[in-house]
Amino acid sequence: MAMDIDQIDSFQAVVATIMNRSARAWVYLPSGRTWSLDSESATLESDEVPPELEDEPDAGIPQFAKRHDLMQVMPVTTLQDIVSNARRQKLDATLDELFAAFVFYLRE
């Protein structure tokens, strides 16, 4: 069952519960700031975009994300894959280790 969306959580809470989040959602984190496990975060489903607006820079970005100055980072499914892969390598991976895997993915 997918968790409620359209709420602010710590990124730590998002990572810890990522497997229960909607596969149709995206992970959002603060714009213009360094991210940590304590960062504000949300998992949000994108808004439907009419074809004539698809090329707009913020097309599909939910108003909730805009109001909270959050940027779209990656699909929930990508973070689920990162967490799954880290846990295959180390079954009891800590949240810090999962965050390090997330950072490694972003840098590659």
LINSUL-V798933 format. One record per backbone hydrogen bond with DSSP energy under -1.0 kcal/mol. CO is the residue of the C=O (numbers start at 1). NH is the residue of the N-H. Records with the same first field share a line. If there is no record, write none. Layout:
CO->NH + NH
This chain:
9->41
10->14
11->15
12->16
13->17
15->18
17->20
18->21
20->3
22->25
25->76
26->44
27->73 + 74
28->42
29->71
36->39
37->12
39->11
41->9
42->28
44->26
50->53
51->54
53->56
56->59
58->61
60->47
62->66
63->67
64->68
65->70
66->69
69->31
71->29
74->27
75->79
76->80
77->81
78->82
79->83
80->84
81->85
82->86
83->87
84->88
85->89
86->90
90->93
94->98
95->99
96->100
97->101
98->102
99->103
100->104
101->105
102->106
103->107
104->108
